[in-house]
Amino acid sequence: MVLKMWVMSFRPHTVKKNKPGPWFLVSMFFAALTIGSCAAFPGMVQNPDPQQTQSPITPTAIPSSPTPAPEIDLLSLNLIPGQAPDSWQVIGRLINKAEFPLGGISVTVTLFGAEGVELDKATVPAIPASFLPDEEALFALDFAGALAVVDTTAEIYAERIPRVRRVQGEIQNTTWQINSEGDTVILGQITSAGISQAKLRDLAVLMLDENQEPMGYAHLVASTTHIPPRESSPFIALANGGFEPDDLVFFLDMVVDTSPPEPDLQFLEPPALQFTDQGMPFFLGSIHNPSSDWVWASGLLILENEDEMVGIAPITPPLPIQPGGIHSFTIQQFWGISPEILASEDAMRTLNAHASVEGVAPLAADETVSLLELSISQYEALGSIVFLRGVITNPDNTLIRQPSIYVTARNEEGLILSAGWGSPAELLEAGEAVDFELSLLLPREADPAMLEYDVIAFGLDAN
């Protein structure tokens, strides 16, 4: 593995006041279906104190179609208007009616207009992507555009697998709220009911209205990957748009953890609460990788008030941490916490913070971390917020995945006061450049002009 480094350190000399401007199918066998609509089953997990409101959207009936193959039955298929203008959502539920486990479950949905004209097509894996006999799975897709949909078809693909080592999970203490961006945040806890360590692969939430009709879905944002037996882990799920669901139905993909133990990661500095000069809260901490491997890291910060979880924040560095490396981070976004608490310094200080970090996986043997060329074109400081703008360039002849920028700010004693990162693109072709913009929060009484900024650009060699 070759690590090519381009590192830039600079100290600002002026402070400007301007505002910052496929699934893959293994062909053992498959079932391909053209499906009609069915009524959704009642919710399996109810949201505490649900609000009884009429769904703002009405499901569109899907025309009847031939009887599906016996291995997988479609319990429901709904086409509903999306939250964004000129958009649609397709939400469906499957059940395994075979006498053996099925895996590699994916669904291709096609939208048709008048006279059978194909309007759009997309493929998505089901959650869970493998299931035992009589287990259910959810699939959901979003389509954009002013589409005059007349018909919808769904093709379901599956393969027979030897077994699924499922761990049953219990969903507890669920709450939901609409955040400041107008999206629906669902918080809760997953408890592993098995006797073996569990590995959480994915989670999805189907939201039902008072008539038990689908009104939207939420996807997993963050949770602990490895859950010991009989223990619990908090989770966050997010639905794009504001909903007031009457019922929540959870679909868990959790199996016995048979993978080798991941390298241990640890907090060199646990997340500590900071405030800017304007009273904006954030947490600052650092992760140490003591192993000899590059390790993907994942962590959670839990905020509690008298043993009740009131907020949660993921810690998700964009690329793995190098052997022996230290990765500083800040947490600026908190899911589930009320705006009233965020606006009160006293209220934030009364919360109990608990943090955890784990190694999710080592860097694959055929992957290489490459540091990219970068240039800083603009530096601005507005109060306690520093804005950096510049360009990342791929100097090599290989395709780079997830090009990212990572910045730390140090005082004259070398103490890190802030850190942040961002990924301005998914891919960066050989010789290609991409603009980036990154903001950092500085703690109270920190002078932006007296700090030193270390800026690094890097990505994964996709070849």
C-alpha positions as a Markdown table, in Angstrom:
| # | Residue | x | y | z |
|---|---|---|---|---|
| 1 | Met | 0.0 | 0.0 | 0.0 |
| 2 | Val | 1.4 | 3.4 | -1.0 |
| 3 | Leu | 0.5 | 6.6 | 0.8 |
| 4 | Lys | 1.2 | 9.7 | -1.2 |
| 5 | Met | 1.0 | 12.8 | 0.9 |
| 6 | Trp | 0.2 | 16.4 | 0.0 |
| 7 | Val | -0.2 | 18.4 | 3.3 |
| 8 | Met | -0.7 | 22.1 | 3.6 |
| 9 | Ser | -0.3 | 24.2 | 6.7 |
| 10 | Phe | -0.9 | 27.9 | 6.9 |
| 11 | Arg | -1.6 | 30.7 | 9.3 |
| 12 | Pro | -4.0 | 33.4 | 8.2 |
| 13 | His | -2.8 | 37.0 | 8.3 |
| 14 | Thr | -6.0 | 38.8 | 7.6 |
| 15 | Val | -9.6 | 38.4 | 8.7 |
| 16 | Lys | -12.1 | 39.1 | 6.0 |
| 17 | Lys | -15.6 | 40.2 | 6.9 |
| 18 | Asn | -17.4 | 39.2 | 3.8 |
| 19 | Lys | -20.1 | 36.5 | 4.0 |
| 20 | Pro | -19.2 | 33.2 | 2.5 |
| 21 | Gly | -20.7 | 33.5 | -0.5 |
| 22 | Pro | -26.7 | -2.8 | -8.4 |
| 23 | Trp | -27.2 | -4.3 | -7.0 |
| 24 | Phe | -25.4 | -7.5 | -8.1 |
| 25 | Leu | -27.4 | -10.6 | -9.0 |
| 26 | Val | -25.9 | -14.0 | -8.4 |
| 27 | Ser | -27.9 | -16.2 | -10.9 |
| 28 | Met | -28.6 | -19.2 | -8.8 |
| 29 | Phe | -32.3 | -18.5 | -9.4 |
| 30 | Phe | -34.5 | -15.6 | -9.4 |
| 31 | Ala | -38.2 | -14.7 | -9.3 |
| 32 | Ala | -39.4 | -11.9 | -11.6 |
| 33 | Leu | -42.8 | -10.6 | -10.9 |
| 34 | Thr | -45.2 | -8.0 | -12.2 |
| 35 | Ile | -47.2 | -7.0 | -9.1 |
| 36 | Gly | -50.5 | -5.4 | -8.2 |
| 37 | Ser | -51.3 | -3.5 | -5.1 |
| 38 | Cys | -52.4 | -4.9 | -1.7 |
| 39 | Ala | -53.3 | -3.4 | 1.5 |
| 40 | Ala | -50.5 | -2.8 | 4.0 |
| 41 | Phe | -50.4 | -4.8 | 7.2 |
| 42 | Pro | -50.9 | -3.0 | 10.5 |
| 43 | Gly | -47.9 | -1.5 | 12.2 |
| 44 | Met | -45.9 | -3.9 | 14.3 |
| 45 | Val | -44.3 | -1.2 | 16.6 |
| 46 | Gln | -46.3 | 1.8 | 17.7 |
| 47 | Asn | -44.8 | 5.2 | 18.3 |
| 48 | Pro | -45.4 | 6.3 | 21.9 |
| 49 | Asp | -48.3 | 8.8 | 22.1 |
| 50 | Pro | -49.0 | 8.8 | 18.4 |
| 51 | Gln | -50.7 | 11.9 | 16.9 |
| 52 | Gln | -53.9 | 11.1 | 15.1 |
| 53 | Thr | -53.7 | 13.0 | 11.9 |
| 54 | Gln | -55.0 | 12.3 | 8.4 |
| 55 | Ser | -52.2 | 11.4 | 5.9 |
| 56 | Pro | -51.5 | 14.4 | 3.7 |
| 57 | Ile | -51.0 | 12.0 | 0.7 |
| 58 | Thr | -53.3 | 9.4 | -0.8 |
| 59 | Pro | -51.8 | 6.2 | -2.1 |
| 60 | Thr | -52.4 | 5.6 | -5.8 |
| 61 | Ala | -53.8 | 2.1 | -6.6 |
| 62 | Ile | -51.6 | -0.1 | -8.8 |
| 63 | Pro | -53.5 | -2.1 | -11.5 |
| 64 | Ser | -53.9 | -5.8 | -10.9 |
| 65 | Ser | -51.4 | -8.1 | -12.5 |
| 66 | Pro | -50.6 | -11.9 | -12.7 |
| 67 | Thr | -50.2 | -14.0 | -9.6 |
| 68 | Pro | -46.5 | -13.8 | -8.4 |
| 69 | Ala | -44.2 | -16.8 | -8.1 |
| 70 | Pro | -44.6 | -18.8 | -4.9 |
| 71 | Glu | -41.2 | -18.2 | -3.4 |
| 72 | Ile | -41.8 | -14.5 | -2.6 |
| 73 | Asp | -45.2 | -12.8 | -2.1 |
| 74 | Leu | -45.8 | -9.1 | -2.3 |
| 75 | Leu | -47.8 | -8.0 | 0.7 |
| 76 | Ser | -48.2 | -4.4 | -0.4 |
| 77 | Leu | -47.1 | -2.1 | -3.2 |
| 78 | Asn | -47.9 | 1.6 | -3.0 |
| 79 | Leu | -47.2 | 4.5 | -5.3 |
| 80 | Ile | -47.5 | 7.8 | -3.3 |
| 81 | Pro | -46.6 | 11.4 | -4.0 |
| 82 | Gly | -43.1 | 12.3 | -2.6 |
| 83 | Gln | -42.4 | 15.2 | -0.3 |
| 84 | Ala | -40.5 | 17.2 | -2.9 |
| 85 | Pro | -42.5 | 18.8 | -5.7 |
| 86 | Asp | -42.8 | 16.6 | -8.8 |
| 87 | Ser | -41.7 | 13.4 | -7.1 |
| 88 | Trp | -43.0 | 9.9 | -6.3 |
| 89 | Gln | -42.2 | 7.2 | -3.8 |
| 90 | Val | -42.8 | 3.5 | -4.3 |
| 91 | Ile | -43.0 | 1.5 | -1.1 |
| 92 | Gly | -43.5 | -2.3 | -0.9 |
| 93 | Arg | -43.4 | -5.2 | 1.5 |
| 94 | Leu | -42.3 | -8.8 | 0.7 |
| 95 | Ile | -42.6 | -12.1 | 2.5 |
| 96 | Asn | -40.5 | -15.2 | 2.0 |
| 97 | Lys | -43.0 | -18.1 | 1.3 |
| 98 | Ala | -40.3 | -20.6 | 0.4 |
| 99 | Glu | -39.3 | -23.3 | 2.8 |
| 100 | Phe | -35.7 | -22.2 | 2.7 |
| 101 | Pro | -33.7 | -18.9 | 3.2 |
| 102 | Leu | -33.4 | -16.4 | 0.4 |
| 103 | Gly | -30.7 | -13.9 | -0.1 |
| 104 | Gly | -29.6 | -11.1 | -2.5 |
| 105 | Ile | -33.1 | -9.7 | -2.4 |
| 106 | Ser | -33.5 | -6.7 | -4.8 |
| 107 | Val | -36.4 | -5.1 | -6.5 |
| 108 | Thr | -36.5 | -3.3 | -9.9 |
| 109 | Val | -39.4 | -0.9 | -10.1 |
| 110 | Thr | -40.5 | 0.5 | -13.5 |
| 111 | Leu | -42.9 | 3.4 | -13.9 |
| 112 | Phe | -45.0 | 3.6 | -17.1 |
| 113 | Gly | -47.0 | 6.4 | -18.7 |
| 114 | Ala | -49.7 | 6.4 | -21.3 |
| 115 | Glu | -49.5 | 3.7 | -24.0 |
| 116 | Gly | -46.9 | 1.8 | -22.0 |
| 117 | Val | -44.1 | 4.3 | -22.4 |
| 118 | Glu | -41.4 | 3.7 | -19.8 |
| 119 | Leu | -40.9 | 6.8 | -17.7 |
| 120 | Asp | -38.3 | 5.7 | -15.2 |
| 121 | Lys | -36.6 | 2.6 | -13.7 |
| 122 | Ala | -34.6 | 2.0 | -10.5 |
| 123 | Thr | -33.3 | -1.0 | -8.5 |
| 124 | Val | -33.0 | -1.1 | -4.7 |
| 125 | Pro | -32.0 | -3.9 | -2.2 |
| 126 | Ala | -34.7 | -5.0 | 0.2 |
| 127 | Ile | -34.2 | -4.6 | 4.0 |
| 128 | Pro | -33.3 | -7.1 | 5.1 |
| 129 | Ala | -31.6 | -8.3 | 2.0 |
| 130 | Ser | -31.8 | -11.9 | 3.1 |
| 131 | Phe | -34.6 | -13.6 | 5.1 |
| 132 | Leu | -35.9 | -16.8 | 6.6 |
| 133 | Pro | -39.2 | -18.5 | 5.6 |
| 134 | Asp | -42.1 | -16.2 | 6.6 |
| 135 | Glu | -39.9 | -13.2 | 7.3 |
| 136 | Glu | -40.8 | -9.9 | 5.8 |
| 137 | Ala | -38.7 | -7.2 | 4.0 |
| 138 | Leu | -39.3 | -3.6 | 2.9 |
| 139 | Phe | -38.2 | -1.8 | -0.2 |
| 140 | Ala | -38.6 | 1.8 | -1.0 |
| 141 | Leu | -37.6 | 4.0 | -3.9 |
| 142 | Asp | -37.8 | 7.7 | -4.8 |
| 143 | Phe | -38.4 | 9.0 | -8.3 |
| 144 | Ala | -38.0 | 12.7 | -9.3 |
| 145 | Gly | -39.8 | 14.5 | -12.1 |
| 146 | Ala | -43.3 | 15.5 | -13.2 |
| 147 | Leu | -44.2 | 11.9 | -14.2 |
| 148 | Ala | -47.7 | 11.0 | -15.3 |
| 149 | Val | -47.6 | 7.5 | -14.0 |
| 150 | Val | -50.3 | 5.1 | -15.3 |
| 151 | Asp | -48.8 | 1.7 | -14.4 |
| 152 | Thr | -46.0 | 0.3 | -12.2 |
| 153 | Thr | -44.2 | -3.0 | -12.4 |
| 154 | Ala | -41.8 | -4.6 | -9.9 |
| 155 | Glu | -39.3 | -7.4 | -10.6 |
| 156 | Ile | -38.1 | -9.2 | -7.5 |
| 157 | Tyr | -34.7 | -11.0 | -7.6 |
| 158 | Ala | -33.5 | -13.6 | -5.1 |
| 159 | Glu | -31.1 | -16.5 | -4.7 |
| 160 | Arg | -31.3 | -19.5 | -2.5 |
| 161 | Ile | -28.8 | -19.5 | 0.3 |
| 162 | Pro | -27.8 | -22.1 | 2.8 |
| 163 | Arg | -28.9 | -20.2 | 5.9 |
| 164 | Val | -29.4 | -16.9 | 7.6 |
| 165 | Arg | -28.1 | -16.6 | 11.2 |
| 166 | Arg | -30.6 | -14.1 | 12.3 |
| 167 | Val | -30.5 | -12.4 | 15.6 |
| 168 | Gln | -33.9 | -11.2 | 16.8 |
| 169 | Gly | -33.9 | -7.6 | 17.8 |
| 170 | Glu | -36.4 | -5.6 | 20.0 |
| 171 | Ile | -37.1 | -2.0 | 19.1 |
| 172 | Gln | -37.8 | 0.1 | 22.2 |
| 173 | Asn | -38.2 | 3.6 | 23.4 |
| 174 | Thr | -39.1 | 5.0 | 20.0 |
| 175 | Thr | -39.8 | 8.7 | 19.6 |
| 176 | Trp | -40.1 | 10.9 | 16.5 |
| 177 | Gln | -40.0 | 14.6 | 15.8 |
| 178 | Ile | -39.6 | 17.0 | 12.9 |
| 179 | Asn | -36.3 | 18.8 | 12.9 |
| 180 | Ser | -35.4 | 22.4 | 11.9 |
| 181 | Glu | -34.9 | 21.3 | 8.3 |
| 182 | Gly | -38.4 | 19.9 | 8.1 |
| 183 | Asp | -37.4 | 16.3 | 8.1 |
| 184 | Thr | -38.7 | 13.5 | 10.4 |
| 185 | Val | -36.1 | 12.1 | 12.9 |
| 186 | Ile | -36.9 | 8.8 | 14.6 |
| 187 | Leu | -34.9 | 7.8 | 17.7 |
| 188 | Gly | -35.0 | 4.5 | 19.6 |
| 189 | Gln | -33.0 | 1.6 | 20.9 |
| 190 | Ile | -32.2 | -1.8 | 19.4 |
| 191 | Thr | -31.8 | -4.6 | 21.9 |
| 192 | Ser | -30.2 | -7.9 | 20.8 |
| 193 | Ala | -32.4 | -10.7 | 22.1 |
| 194 | Gly | -29.9 | -13.4 | 21.1 |
| 195 | Ile | -27.1 | -15.2 | 23.0 |
| 196 | Ser | -24.5 | -14.3 | 20.4 |
| 197 | Gln | -23.0 | -10.9 | 19.5 |
| 198 | Ala | -25.1 | -9.3 | 16.8 |
| 199 | Lys | -24.0 | -7.3 | 13.7 |
| 200 | Leu | -26.5 | -4.7 | 12.6 |
| 201 | Arg | -26.4 | -4.5 | 8.8 |
| 202 | Asp | -29.3 | -2.1 | 8.2 |
| 203 | Leu | -32.6 | -0.8 | 9.5 |
| 204 | Ala | -35.6 | 0.7 | 7.8 |
| 205 | Val | -38.8 | 2.2 | 9.1 |
| 206 | Leu | -42.2 | 2.2 | 7.4 |
| 207 | Met | -44.5 | 5.0 | 8.5 |
| 208 | Leu | -48.2 | 4.4 | 8.5 |
| 209 | Asp | -51.1 | 6.8 | 8.8 |
| 210 | Glu | -54.2 | 6.2 | 10.9 |
| 211 | Asn | -55.7 | 4.1 | 8.1 |
| 212 | Gln | -52.6 | 1.8 | 8.1 |
| 213 | Glu | -51.6 | 3.1 | 4.7 |
| 214 | Pro | -47.9 | 3.9 | 4.0 |
| 215 | Met | -47.1 | 7.6 | 4.1 |
| 216 | Gly | -43.3 | 7.4 | 3.9 |
| 217 | Tyr | -40.2 | 5.6 | 5.1 |
| 218 | Ala | -37.1 | 6.4 | 7.1 |
| 219 | His | -33.5 | 5.0 | 6.5 |
| 220 | Leu | -30.8 | 4.3 | 9.1 |
| 221 | Val | -28.5 | 7.3 | 9.8 |
| 222 | Ala | -26.4 | 5.9 | 12.7 |
| 223 | Ser | -26.2 | 3.1 | 15.2 |
| 224 | Thr | -23.6 | 0.8 | 16.7 |
| 225 | Thr | -22.6 | -2.0 | 14.3 |
| 226 | His | -21.7 | -4.6 | 16.9 |
| 227 | Ile | -24.2 | -5.2 | 19.7 |
| 228 | Pro | -23.3 | -7.7 | 22.5 |
| 229 | Pro | -26.0 | -10.2 | 23.6 |
| 230 | Arg | -28.8 | -8.8 | 25.7 |
| 231 | Glu | -27.4 | -5.3 | 25.3 |
| 232 | Ser | -28.9 | -2.3 | 23.6 |
| 233 | Ser | -27.7 | 0.4 | 21.1 |
| 234 | Pro | -29.4 | 3.7 | 20.2 |
| 235 | Phe | -30.2 | 4.5 | 16.6 |
| 236 | Ile | -31.3 | 7.4 | 14.4 |
| 237 | Ala | -33.5 | 7.0 | 11.3 |
| 238 | Leu | -34.4 | 9.9 | 9.0 |
| 239 | Ala | -37.3 | 10.4 | 6.7 |
| 240 | Asn | -37.1 | 13.2 | 4.1 |
| 241 | Gly | -40.0 | 15.5 | 4.8 |
| 242 | Gly | -42.3 | 16.2 | 7.7 |
| 243 | Phe | -44.6 | 13.3 | 8.8 |
| 244 | Glu | -46.9 | 12.6 | 11.7 |
| 245 | Pro | -47.1 | 8.8 | 11.6 |
| 246 | Asp | -49.7 | 6.9 | 13.6 |
| 247 | Asp | -47.7 | 3.6 | 13.5 |
| 248 | Leu | -44.0 | 2.7 | 12.8 |
| 249 | Val | -43.0 | -0.6 | 11.4 |
| 250 | Phe | -39.4 | -1.6 | 11.8 |
| 251 | Phe | -37.4 | -3.9 | 9.5 |
| 252 | Leu | -34.1 | -5.1 | 11.0 |
| 253 | Asp | -31.2 | -6.8 | 9.2 |
| 254 | Met | -29.3 | -8.1 | 12.2 |
| 255 | Val | -27.3 | -11.4 | 12.1 |
| 256 | Val | -24.8 | -13.3 | 14.2 |
| 257 | Asp | -21.5 | -11.5 | 14.1 |
| 258 | Thr | -19.1 | -14.1 | 12.6 |
| 259 | Ser | -16.5 | -11.7 | 11.3 |
| 260 | Pro | -13.1 | -11.5 | 12.9 |
| 261 | Pro | -12.9 | -8.9 | 15.7 |
| 262 | Glu | -12.2 | -5.5 | 14.3 |
| 263 | Pro | -9.2 | -3.5 | 15.5 |
| 264 | Asp | -10.0 | -1.6 | 18.7 |
| 265 | Leu | -10.2 | 2.1 | 18.5 |
| 266 | Gln | -10.3 | 4.4 | 21.5 |
| 267 | Phe | -10.9 | 8.0 | 22.4 |
| 268 | Leu | -7.6 | 9.8 | 23.0 |
| 269 | Glu | -9.8 | 12.8 | 24.1 |
| 270 | Pro | -13.5 | 11.9 | 24.8 |
| 271 | Pro | -15.9 | 14.4 | 23.2 |
| 272 | Ala | -16.0 | 17.6 | 25.4 |
| 273 | Leu | -18.7 | 20.2 | 25.2 |
| 274 | Gln | -17.6 | 23.6 | 23.8 |
| 275 | Phe | -19.3 | 26.9 | 23.0 |
| 276 | Thr | -18.5 | 29.5 | 20.5 |
| 277 | Asp | -18.5 | 33.2 | 21.3 |
| 278 | Gln | -22.1 | 33.3 | 20.0 |
| 279 | Gly | -23.1 | 30.5 | 22.4 |
| 280 | Met | -23.4 | 27.8 | 19.7 |
| 281 | Pro | -22.7 | 24.3 | 21.3 |
| 282 | Phe | -20.4 | 21.7 | 19.8 |
| 283 | Phe | -18.3 | 18.8 | 20.9 |
| 284 | Leu | -14.5 | 18.3 | 20.3 |
| 285 | Gly | -12.7 | 15.0 | 20.7 |
| 286 | Ser | -10.1 | 12.7 | 19.1 |
| 287 | Ile | -9.9 | 9.0 | 18.1 |
| 288 | His | -6.7 | 7.0 | 18.3 |
| 289 | Asn | -6.0 | 3.9 | 16.2 |
| 290 | Pro | -3.4 | 1.8 | 18.1 |
| 291 | Ser | -3.5 | -1.0 | 15.5 |
| 292 | Ser | -1.2 | -1.7 | 12.6 |
| 293 | Asp | -4.1 | -1.5 | 10.1 |
| 294 | Trp | -6.0 | 1.3 | 8.5 |
| 295 | Val | -9.4 | 1.2 | 10.2 |
| 296 | Trp | -12.8 | 2.6 | 9.3 |
| 297 | Ala | -14.2 | 4.2 | 12.4 |
| 298 | Ser | -17.8 | 4.8 | 13.6 |
| 299 | Gly | -19.0 | 6.3 | 16.8 |
| 300 | Leu | -22.0 | 7.7 | 18.6 |
| 301 | Leu | -22.5 | 10.6 | 21.1 |
| 302 | Ile | -25.6 | 10.1 | 23.3 |
| 303 | Leu | -27.1 | 13.0 | 25.2 |
| 304 | Glu | -29.3 | 12.2 | 28.1 |
| 305 | Asn | -31.5 | 14.1 | 30.6 |
| 306 | Glu | -32.2 | 12.1 | 33.7 |
| 307 | Asp | -31.5 | 8.8 | 32.0 |
| 308 | Glu | -33.8 | 9.8 | 29.0 |
| 309 | Met | -32.1 | 10.0 | 25.6 |
| 310 | Val | -32.8 | 13.5 | 24.2 |
| 311 | Gly | -30.2 | 13.6 | 21.4 |
| 312 | Ile | -27.8 | 11.6 | 19.5 |
| 313 | Ala | -25.0 | 12.4 | 17.0 |
| 314 | Pro | -22.9 | 10.1 | 14.7 |
| 315 | Ile | -19.2 | 10.2 | 14.5 |
| 316 | Thr | -18.3 | 9.2 | 10.9 |
| 317 | Pro | -14.9 | 10.0 | 9.6 |
| 318 | Pro | -15.0 | 10.0 | 5.7 |
| 319 | Leu | -12.0 | 7.7 | 5.4 |
| 320 | Pro | -10.1 | 5.2 | 7.5 |
| 321 | Ile | -7.7 | 6.2 | 10.3 |
| 322 | Gln | -4.1 | 5.3 | 9.6 |
| 323 | Pro | -2.1 | 2.9 | 11.8 |
| 324 | Gly | -1.1 | 4.7 | 15.0 |
| 325 | Gly | -3.0 | 7.8 | 13.8 |
| 326 | Ile | -5.0 | 10.3 | 15.7 |
| 327 | His | -8.2 | 11.8 | 14.2 |
| 328 | Ser | -9.6 | 14.8 | 15.8 |
| 329 | Phe | -13.3 | 15.7 | 15.2 |
| 330 | Thr | -16.1 | 18.1 | 16.1 |
| 331 | Ile | -19.8 | 17.3 | 16.4 |
| 332 | Gln | -22.0 | 20.2 | 15.3 |
| 333 | Gln | -25.3 | 18.5 | 14.4 |
| 334 | Phe | -27.4 | 16.7 | 17.0 |
| 335 | Trp | -30.3 | 14.6 | 16.0 |
| 336 | Gly | -33.5 | 14.7 | 18.1 |
| 337 | Ile | -32.5 | 17.4 | 20.5 |
| 338 | Ser | -35.0 | 20.3 | 20.8 |
| 339 | Pro | -34.1 | 23.8 | 19.5 |
| 340 | Glu | -34.9 | 25.1 | 23.0 |
| 341 | Ile | -32.1 | 23.0 | 24.6 |
| 342 | Leu | -29.6 | 23.9 | 21.8 |
| 343 | Ala | -30.3 | 27.6 | 22.4 |
| 344 | Ser | -29.7 | 27.4 | 26.1 |
| 345 | Glu | -26.1 | 27.0 | 27.4 |
| 346 | Asp | -27.4 | 26.1 | 30.9 |
| 347 | Ala | -29.6 | 23.4 | 29.4 |
| 348 | Met | -26.8 | 21.9 | 27.4 |
| 349 | Arg | -24.5 | 21.8 | 30.4 |
| 350 | Thr | -27.1 | 19.8 | 32.4 |
| 351 | Leu | -27.1 | 17.0 | 29.8 |
| 352 | Asn | -25.1 | 13.8 | 30.4 |
| 353 | Ala | -22.9 | 12.9 | 27.4 |
| 354 | His | -21.9 | 9.3 | 26.6 |
| 355 | Ala | -19.7 | 8.4 | 23.7 |
| 356 | Ser | -18.5 | 5.2 | 22.0 |
| 357 | Val | -16.3 | 4.4 | 19.1 |
| 358 | Glu | -15.6 | 1.2 | 17.2 |
| 359 | Gly | -13.6 | -0.1 | 14.3 |
| 360 | Val | -16.1 | -1.1 | 11.7 |
| 361 | Ala | -13.7 | -2.7 | 9.3 |
| 362 | Pro | -10.0 | -2.6 | 8.3 |
| 363 | Leu | -9.2 | -1.1 | 4.9 |
| 364 | Ala | -9.4 | -3.8 | 2.2 |
| 365 | Ala | -6.1 | -5.2 | 1.0 |
| 366 | Asp | -6.7 | -4.0 | -2.6 |
| 367 | Glu | -7.5 | -0.4 | -1.5 |
| 368 | Thr | -5.1 | 2.5 | -1.2 |
| 369 | Val | -5.4 | 5.8 | 0.5 |
| 370 | Ser | -4.0 | 8.5 | -1.7 |
| 371 | Leu | -3.5 | 12.1 | -0.6 |
| 372 | Leu | -4.4 | 14.6 | -3.2 |
| 373 | Glu | -3.1 | 18.0 | -4.3 |
| 374 | Leu | -4.9 | 21.0 | -2.8 |
| 375 | Ser | -4.8 | 24.8 | -2.9 |
| 376 | Ile | -6.5 | 27.3 | -0.6 |
| 377 | Ser | -8.2 | 30.1 | -2.5 |
| 378 | Gln | -10.0 | 31.9 | 0.2 |
| 379 | Tyr | -10.0 | 32.2 | 4.0 |
| 380 | Glu | -12.8 | 34.0 | 5.9 |
| 381 | Ala | -13.7 | 34.3 | 9.6 |
| 382 | Leu | -17.1 | 35.5 | 10.7 |
| 383 | Gly | -17.2 | 35.5 | 14.5 |
| 384 | Ser | -16.3 | 32.0 | 15.7 |
| 385 | Ile | -16.8 | 30.4 | 12.3 |
| 386 | Val | -13.9 | 30.0 | 9.9 |
| 387 | Phe | -14.6 | 29.3 | 6.2 |
| 388 | Leu | -12.1 | 27.7 | 3.9 |
| 389 | Arg | -12.4 | 27.4 | 0.1 |
| 390 | Gly | -10.2 | 25.9 | -2.4 |
| 391 | Val | -9.6 | 23.2 | -5.0 |
| 392 | Ile | -8.7 | 19.5 | -4.7 |
| 393 | Thr | -6.9 | 18.0 | -7.7 |
| 394 | Asn | -6.2 | 14.3 | -8.5 |
| 395 | Pro | -2.6 | 14.3 | -9.8 |
| 396 | Asp | -2.6 | 10.5 | -10.5 |
| 397 | Asn | -3.7 | 8.4 | -13.4 |
| 398 | Thr | -6.3 | 6.5 | -11.3 |
| 399 | Leu | -9.9 | 7.2 | -10.4 |
| 400 | Ile | -10.3 | 8.4 | -6.8 |
| 401 | Arg | -13.4 | 7.5 | -4.7 |
| 402 | Gln | -14.8 | 9.9 | -2.1 |
| 403 | Pro | -12.2 | 12.7 | -2.3 |
| 404 | Ser | -12.3 | 14.5 | 1.0 |
| 405 | Ile | -10.8 | 17.5 | 2.8 |
| 406 | Tyr | -9.7 | 17.3 | 6.5 |
| 407 | Val | -8.8 | 20.4 | 8.5 |
| 408 | Thr | -7.5 | 21.0 | 12.1 |
| 409 | Ala | -7.0 | 24.3 | 13.8 |
| 410 | Arg | -4.2 | 24.6 | 16.4 |
| 411 | Asn | -3.3 | 27.4 | 18.8 |
| 412 | Glu | 0.3 | 28.6 | 19.4 |
| 413 | Glu | 0.8 | 25.8 | 22.0 |
| 414 | Gly | -0.1 | 23.2 | 19.4 |
| 415 | Leu | -3.4 | 22.4 | 21.1 |
| 416 | Ile | -6.2 | 21.4 | 18.6 |
| 417 | Leu | -9.2 | 23.7 | 19.0 |
| 418 | Ser | -11.3 | 22.5 | 16.1 |
| 419 | Ala | -11.4 | 20.0 | 13.3 |
| 420 | Gly | -13.7 | 19.2 | 10.4 |
| 421 | Trp | -14.0 | 17.4 | 7.1 |
| 422 | Gly | -16.1 | 17.2 | 4.0 |
| 423 | Ser | -16.4 | 15.2 | 0.8 |
| 424 | Pro | -17.2 | 17.5 | -2.2 |
| 425 | Ala | -17.6 | 14.7 | -4.7 |
| 426 | Glu | -18.1 | 11.0 | -4.9 |
| 427 | Leu | -15.5 | 10.4 | -7.7 |
| 428 | Leu | -12.6 | 12.3 | -9.0 |
| 429 | Glu | -11.2 | 11.3 | -12.4 |
| 430 | Ala | -7.5 | 11.4 | -13.2 |
| 431 | Gly | -6.3 | 15.0 | -13.5 |
| 432 | Glu | -9.7 | 16.3 | -12.5 |
| 433 | Ala | -10.3 | 19.1 | -9.9 |
| 434 | Val | -13.2 | 19.9 | -7.6 |
| 435 | Asp | -14.0 | 22.9 | -5.5 |
| 436 | Phe | -14.5 | 22.6 | -1.8 |
| 437 | Glu | -15.9 | 24.7 | 1.0 |
| 438 | Leu | -15.5 | 23.8 | 4.7 |
| 439 | Ser | -16.5 | 25.6 | 7.9 |
| 440 | Leu | -15.0 | 25.2 | 11.4 |
| 441 | Leu | -16.5 | 26.2 | 14.7 |
| 442 | Leu | -14.0 | 27.8 | 17.1 |
| 443 | Pro | -14.3 | 27.7 | 20.9 |
| 444 | Arg | -14.9 | 30.8 | 23.0 |
| 445 | Glu | -12.2 | 33.4 | 23.0 |
| 446 | Ala | -10.2 | 31.7 | 20.2 |
| 447 | Asp | -8.7 | 34.2 | 17.8 |
| 448 | Pro | -9.0 | 32.9 | 14.2 |
| 449 | Ala | -6.1 | 35.0 | 13.0 |
| 450 | Met | -3.7 | 33.5 | 15.6 |
| 451 | Leu | -4.4 | 29.8 | 14.7 |
| 452 | Glu | -2.5 | 27.5 | 12.4 |
| 453 | Tyr | -4.6 | 25.3 | 10.1 |
| 454 | Asp | -3.4 | 21.9 | 8.8 |
| 455 | Val | -5.3 | 21.0 | 5.6 |
| 456 | Ile | -5.1 | 17.5 | 4.0 |
| 457 | Ala | -7.0 | 16.2 | 0.9 |
| 458 | Phe | -7.2 | 12.5 | 0.3 |
| 459 | Gly | -9.3 | 9.7 | -1.2 |
| 460 | Leu | -9.5 | 6.0 | -2.0 |
| 461 | Asp | -7.8 | 4.7 | -5.1 |
| 462 | Ala | -10.8 | 3.1 | -6.9 |
| 463 | Asn | -8.6 | 0.9 | -9.1 |
